[in-house]
Amino acid sequence: MKILVLNCGSSSLKYQLIDMETEGVICSGKYERIGEKEAFLTHKIEATGQKIKMENPAYNHTEAIDFTLKQLVNPEYKVIDNLDEISAIGHRLVHGGEKIAESVKIDDSVIEVLKEYTDLAPLHNPACILGIEACQKVMPGKPMVGVFDTAFHQSIQKEKYIYPIPYEYYKKYSVRKYGFHGTSYMYVSQRLLELENKKSEGVKMVVCHLGQGASICAIKDGKSVDTSMGLTPLGGIPMVTRCGDLDPSVITYLMKKECLKPEEIESILNKESGLSAISGMVPDFREIENASNTDNEMAKTAIDEFNYAIAGYIAKYAVALNGIDYLVFTGGIGENQINIRKGICEKLAFMGIELDLDENNVRGEEKVISNKNSKVKVYIIPTNEELMIAKETLRLVSGN
């Protein structure tokens, strides 16, 4: 069975075609600048490593998906003989609120939920809807499954997701912690259990998904117990351009002082804050981290704050879980930044966490990086959200 996995942005489309017999990627790519004459597709054939860039105007997602599908059967570099070989489509969806607690087959009711929670994910949910509707036009009748970033966190107990503000705002506007990166946490937690040859019962782990967007999750018995992001992906630890947790009065104070509108302060907190703002550098984590090892004091401050915030959440989640068996790093930063993992774990030495510095000296490898004396086993596990989406899609369309 072959499954097409789609991740739709407001002006982009990422995709992978996955052979579920081998769980291998057949081809992958990204359509960029959708909505413009200068739109282009980068298409990669995994078997040969061939990468083709095609400039093709795509003024909406329907045009982008239609052109993308034609490349899969293009005689020049086709990877399948016809589109009937695609058994189903898996969509990465972002915000399902409280109404969707697991992966679902997509129908009109799912689209209505996406619309209902658009205010909480204004950049993501409209794009998800466009992708679904485009597939309905281009491949009518093809089974589709939605895998929500928020669904994994629906197991969090009320005392951990409710905010200490008037309860009427929760009842009226669904204001509460939701959490994100759920598909990544689902994959990584399952993969850890496979590596350890264990069932989920009784296993306590903290997973750090560290990338451009970053969050931490406490997981017990295979379920989310708590997570750092909140109502939106802005909360939690400081990120490359996002502020993370703040005293709420900072927001109202700046709005008064700078005469800012809500959308202006929202843009500042999402796009002009975080490590980039502290360091005064471009929003590239690698450059900030490299500069922190020089005499750039503000870059060093930014990285120190990042590491401190993450270590603080890990310690907090040791309380939530009543101890930790495993600590896992994933995401672009977590998988590749050697000094970041080292800096975080050094702050957790009081918990008995000890790295093996030689084992930690790797990028993007799946391996144990703690030493034999560490009371918590530390892993790097590269995430694979697309494969997780494909697995969930296969499970639902097969009726398993």
C-alpha positions in Angstrom: 0.0 0.0 0.0 1.3 3.5 -0.9 0.2 6.5 1.1 0.6 10.2 0.2 1.3 12.4 3.2 0.6 16.1 2.9 1.5 19.0 5.1 -0.2 22.2 3.8 1.0 25.7 4.7 -0.7 28.9 3.7 1.7 29.2 0.6 3.4 25.9 0.6 2.8 22.2 0.2 5.2 19.5 1.6 4.6 15.9 0.6 6.0 12.3 0.9 4.8 9.2 -0.9 5.5 6.3 1.4 5.5 2.5 0.6 4.0 1.0 3.7 5.3 -2.4 3.0 8.9 -1.2 3.6 7.9 2.1 5.4 10.4 3.7 2.9 9.9 7.1 1.2 9.4 6.8 -2.6 9.6 10.5 -3.3 9.2 13.7 -1.4 9.1 17.4 -2.2 7.9 20.9 -1.5 5.8 23.4 -3.5 6.7 26.9 -2.5 5.2 30.4 -3.1 1.7 29.0 -3.9 -0.5 31.9 -5.0 2.2 33.5 -7.1 3.3 33.3 -10.7 6.8 32.5 -9.4 5.7 29.3 -7.6 8.0 26.3 -7.9 8.2 22.7 -7.0 11.3 20.8 -5.7 10.7 17.1 -6.3 13.1 14.4 -5.0 13.2 10.8 -6.0 14.6 8.8 -3.1 15.9 5.8 -4.9 18.3 7.8 -7.1 18.7 11.0 -5.0 17.6 12.9 -8.1 16.2 16.4 -7.2 14.3 18.3 -9.8 13.3 22.0 -9.4 10.3 22.9 -11.6 9.0 26.5 -12.0 5.2 26.3 -12.4 2.6 29.0 -11.5 0.2 27.7 -8.9 -2.4 30.2 -7.8 -4.1 27.9 -5.3 -3.6 24.5 -3.5 -5.7 22.7 -6.1 -3.3 23.7 -8.9 -0.3 22.8 -6.7 -1.6 19.4 -5.8 -2.7 18.7 -9.4 0.8 19.5 -10.7 2.5 17.6 -8.0 0.5 14.4 -8.7 1.3 14.7 -12.4 5.0 14.5 -11.5 4.5 11.2 -9.7 3.5 9.6 -13.1 5.6 11.8 -15.4 7.4 9.4 -17.8 10.6 11.4 -17.4 11.0 10.5 -13.7 7.9 8.7 -12.6 7.8 6.8 -9.4 4.4 5.1 -9.9 2.5 4.0 -13.0 -0.8 5.6 -12.2 -2.5 7.5 -9.3 -4.6 4.5 -8.5 -1.5 3.1 -6.7 -2.1 5.7 -4.0 -4.4 4.0 -1.5 -5.0 7.0 0.8 -3.9 10.5 1.8 -2.8 11.4 5.2 -3.0 15.1 6.2 -1.0 16.8 9.0 -3.6 18.9 10.8 -2.9 21.3 13.6 -5.7 22.3 15.9 -8.7 20.1 16.6 -9.5 21.7 20.0 -11.3 19.5 22.5 -13.4 17.8 19.8 -10.9 15.5 18.3 -8.8 13.4 20.6 -7.3 11.0 18.0 -6.6 10.6 14.3 -9.7 10.5 12.2 -11.1 9.8 8.8 -11.8 13.1 7.1 -15.4 14.1 6.4 -17.4 17.3 6.6 -17.5 17.2 10.4 -13.7 17.3 10.6 -13.6 20.3 8.2 -16.2 22.0 10.5 -13.9 21.4 13.5 -11.0 22.9 11.7 -13.1 26.0 10.9 -14.3 26.3 14.5 -10.8 26.4 15.8 -9.4 28.7 13.1 -9.1 31.6 15.6 -6.7 29.5 17.7 -4.6 28.5 14.7 -5.1 31.3 12.1 -1.9 30.4 10.2 -2.5 26.7 10.1 -6.1 25.6 10.0 -7.2 27.5 6.9 -4.2 26.0 5.0 -5.2 22.5 6.2 -8.8 23.1 4.9 -7.4 24.3 1.5 -5.3 21.1 1.3 -8.2 18.8 2.1 -10.6 20.6 -0.4 -7.9 20.5 -3.1 -7.5 16.7 -2.7 -11.3 16.3 -2.9 -11.3 18.1 -6.2 -8.2 16.4 -7.7 -8.7 12.9 -6.3 -12.4 12.6 -5.5 -13.4 9.6 -3.4 -9.8 8.9 -2.3 -9.8 8.0 1.5 -8.3 10.7 3.6 -7.1 10.7 7.3 -6.3 13.7 9.5 -3.6 13.5 12.2 -3.9 16.4 14.6 -1.0 17.9 16.5 -3.3 18.6 19.4 -4.9 15.2 19.6 -2.0 13.5 21.5 -2.4 15.9 24.4 -6.1 15.3 25.0 -5.0 12.9 27.7 -3.8 15.7 29.9 -5.8 16.1 33.1 -7.9 19.2 33.7 -5.9 20.6 36.5 -2.9 20.7 34.1 -4.7 22.3 31.1 -7.1 24.8 32.7 -5.8 28.4 33.1 -6.3 30.3 36.4 -8.5 33.0 34.7 -12.3 33.4 34.9 -13.8 30.0 34.0 -16.4 31.6 31.7 -13.6 32.2 29.2 -13.0 28.5 29.0 -16.7 27.8 28.5 -17.2 30.6 26.0 -14.0 30.6 24.0 -12.3 27.2 24.9 -9.3 29.0 26.4 -7.1 26.3 27.8 -3.8 24.6 27.2 -3.8 22.4 24.1 -0.2 21.6 23.3 1.3 20.9 19.9 4.0 18.7 18.2 1.7 15.8 19.1 2.5 13.7 16.0 6.2 14.0 16.7 5.7 12.9 20.3 3.5 10.0 19.2 6.3 8.8 16.9 9.2 9.3 19.3 7.5 7.7 22.3 6.5 4.7 20.3 10.0 4.4 18.8 11.6 4.5 22.2 9.4 1.6 23.4 10.5 -0.4 20.3 14.1 0.3 21.0 13.8 -0.6 24.7 11.5 -3.6 23.8 9.0 -2.5 26.4 5.2 -2.0 26.6 4.0 1.5 27.5 2.7 0.7 30.9 4.7 2.3 33.7 7.3 3.9 31.4 8.0 7.5 32.2 9.8 9.8 29.7 10.3 13.4 28.9 10.7 14.3 25.2 12.2 17.5 24.0 11.1 18.5 20.5 13.6 21.3 19.8 13.4 23.1 16.5 12.4 26.4 15.1 9.3 25.8 17.2 10.1 23.9 20.4 8.3 22.2 23.2 8.7 19.7 26.0 6.3 16.8 26.8 5.9 14.5 29.8 4.7 11.1 28.8 3.6 8.2 31.0 2.0 4.9 29.9 2.3 6.2 26.3 0.1 9.2 27.0 0.8 12.9 27.4 0.7 14.0 31.0 1.8 17.6 30.4 3.4 19.8 27.7 4.9 23.2 27.5 3.0 24.9 24.7 -0.4 26.2 25.6 -3.4 27.7 23.9 -1.2 28.4 20.9 2.4 27.3 19.9 3.6 30.6 21.4 3.9 29.4 25.0 6.5 27.4 26.9 10.3 27.7 26.3 11.8 30.6 24.3 12.2 29.7 20.7 14.1 31.2 17.8 11.6 33.9 17.1 8.8 33.2 19.7 8.9 34.5 23.2 7.7 31.5 25.1 6.3 32.1 28.7 6.0 35.7 29.8 4.5 37.6 32.7 1.2 38.6 31.1 1.6 42.2 32.2 4.6 42.5 29.8 2.1 42.3 26.9 -0.4 44.9 28.2 2.5 47.2 29.4 4.1 47.2 25.9 0.7 47.7 24.2 0.1 50.8 26.3 3.7 52.2 25.9 4.0 51.5 22.2 0.3 52.0 21.3 0.2 48.6 19.8 -2.8 46.8 18.4 -3.5 43.1 19.3 -2.3 41.9 15.9 0.9 44.0 16.2 1.9 42.6 19.6 1.0 39.1 18.5 3.3 39.5 15.5 6.1 40.8 17.7 5.8 37.9 20.2 5.7 35.3 17.4 8.1 36.7 14.8 10.4 39.2 16.5 11.1 37.7 19.9 12.9 34.7 21.3 16.6 33.9 20.9 16.9 36.1 17.8 15.6 39.1 19.8 17.9 38.5 22.8 21.0 38.0 20.6 20.2 40.7 18.0 21.0 38.2 15.3 19.2 36.7 12.3 16.7 34.0 13.2 19.1 31.1 12.6 19.7 28.9 15.6 23.0 27.6 14.3 24.4 31.1 13.9 23.3 32.1 17.3 24.7 29.0 18.9 28.0 29.4 17.1 28.2 33.1 18.2 27.6 32.0 21.8 31.0 30.3 21.7 32.7 33.5 20.9 32.8 36.8 22.8 29.2 37.6 21.8 27.7 38.0 25.3 24.1 38.4 24.1 24.3 35.3 22.0 25.6 33.5 25.0 22.8 34.9 27.1 20.2 33.7 24.6 21.6 30.1 24.5 21.9 30.1 28.3 18.3 31.1 28.7 17.2 28.5 26.2 19.1 25.7 28.0 17.9 26.9 31.4 14.2 27.0 30.4 14.4 23.5 28.9 16.1 22.1 32.0 13.5 23.8 34.2 10.7 22.1 32.3 12.4 18.7 32.5 12.7 19.1 36.3 9.1 20.2 36.5 8.0 17.2 34.6 10.0 14.9 36.9 7.5 16.1 39.5 4.5 15.5 37.1 5.7 12.0 36.4 7.1 11.2 39.9 10.5 10.4 38.3 11.9 10.0 34.8 13.1 6.8 33.2 14.1 8.3 29.8 15.0 11.7 28.4 14.8 12.1 24.6 16.0 14.8 22.3 14.4 15.2 18.9 13.7 17.9 16.3 16.3 19.8 14.2 18.1 21.3 17.3 17.6 18.3 19.6 19.0 15.9 17.0 21.9 18.0 15.8 23.1 20.5 18.3 25.7 18.7 20.5 26.5 21.5 22.8 22.8 22.2 23.5 22.2 18.7 24.7 25.3 18.9 26.8 24.3 22.2 28.3 20.8 21.1 29.2 22.0 17.8 30.8 24.7 19.5 32.8 22.0 21.6 34.5 20.3 18.3 35.4 23.2 16.6 37.1 21.4 16.9 40.4 18.9 14.4 39.0 21.7 11.9 38.3 21.7 12.6 34.5 25.2 12.0 33.0 26.1 12.1 29.4 28.8 10.1 27.7 30.5 13.0 25.8 31.9 10.7 23.1 28.4 9.2 22.4 26.9 12.6 22.4 29.3 13.8 19.7 26.9 12.9 16.9 24.3 14.6 14.7 21.0 13.1 13.6 21.7 9.5 14.8 19.4 7.3 16.8 21.3 6.3 19.9 21.8 6.3 23.6 24.1 9.2 24.7 24.1 8.8 28.5 26.8 6.9 30.3 26.3 3.7 32.3 26.1 5.6 35.6 23.3 7.9 34.6 20.1 7.4 36.6 18.1 8.5 33.5 18.7 7.0 30.1 19.2 9.7 27.5 18.4 9.2 23.9 18.6 11.0 20.5 15.6 9.8 18.4 15.2 11.6 15.1 11.5 12.3 14.6 9.5 11.1 11.6 6.1 12.8 11.6 5.4 11.8 8.0 5.8 8.1 8.8 3.6 8.5 11.9 0.9 10.1 9.7 1.2 7.3 7.2 0.9 4.7 9.9 -2.2 6.3 11.4 -3.7 6.6 7.9 -3.0 2.9 7.2 -4.5 1.9 10.5 -7.7 3.8 9.9 -8.3 3.0 6.2 -7.5 -0.7 7.0 -10.0 -0.7 9.8 -7.4 -1.9 12.4 
